Amino acid sequence: MNMPLLAVGALAMSGFIVQTDASLPSAVYSSNAQPVKKDGGRASQQIAKGSTLDLAELAIHTSTLGPGQMNHPLQAYNDAEELVVVKEGSLTATVKDSTRTLGPGGLALIVAGDKQSFKNTTKAPVTYYVLKFRAKDPVDIQRGQAGGGSFVKDWSKFKMVKTEKGETRPVFDQPSSMFKRFDVHATVLNPGIASHPPHTHRTEEIILMTKGSGEILIDKTSHKAAAGDVVLLRSNVPHAFTNTGSTACGYFAIQWHSNAE
């Protein structure tokens, strides 16, 4: 569904956006109000689709596979990258020549030119996020392969570092086929803790909430964000996140660095 630009602006002022096919503003995005598209034993919900300063296209959705279902046979995109994060259940992921089973928090990076396929080999549904990136800079498949290439990694394999605020897990920090640097880490914040003071940076960022809840300051306004929400932070927009709940909250912080920086 294409939204008029006037409607997009109104939703941006509220800080809560369902989706838009225009240029995406900094905001909290959710699939909760989106219709579920079903195809046999598969279902999907779009969270956001549009462009940003550095991205010709950013498309985010959730996919749910029923028992025995797969997304599609092995296939590759030559002009885009995908970041896949398991939300619930157990997902068997095949990327290039590697097949592994991922639980909640497990992640797969698929650089341009590499094939992927996902299957549910369990008796319960599995739901995962798909973040698809197509940069405005030219694709560089050779750089993506030289920088480390595609990989599949379960949550238990991420090194956990205790901090005074909670926990941090470096996920990856490497060149990719879309970006000169692609950086992802996972954070767990204790109750009442702020991630950092309000700040800005040239790099655009996505916060993918995985558990708990809190408040995200975007420019001068605070907005609620909870597990399942996706926060887009455009370049140089002041922001800060605080765990306002009574339990720990967690999220992935995803940043991409363009050749223009």
Secondary structure by P-SEA (a helix, b strand, c coil): ccccaaaaaaaaaacccccccccccccccccccbbbbbcccbbbbbccccccccccbbbbbbbbbccccccccbbbbccbbbbbbbcccccccccccbbbbbccccbbbbcccccccccccccbbbbbbbbbbbbcccccaaaaaaacccccccccccbbbbccccccccccccccccccbbbbbbbbbcccccccccccccbbbbbbbccbbbbbbcccbbbbbcccbbbbbcccccccccccccbbbbbbbbbbbcccc
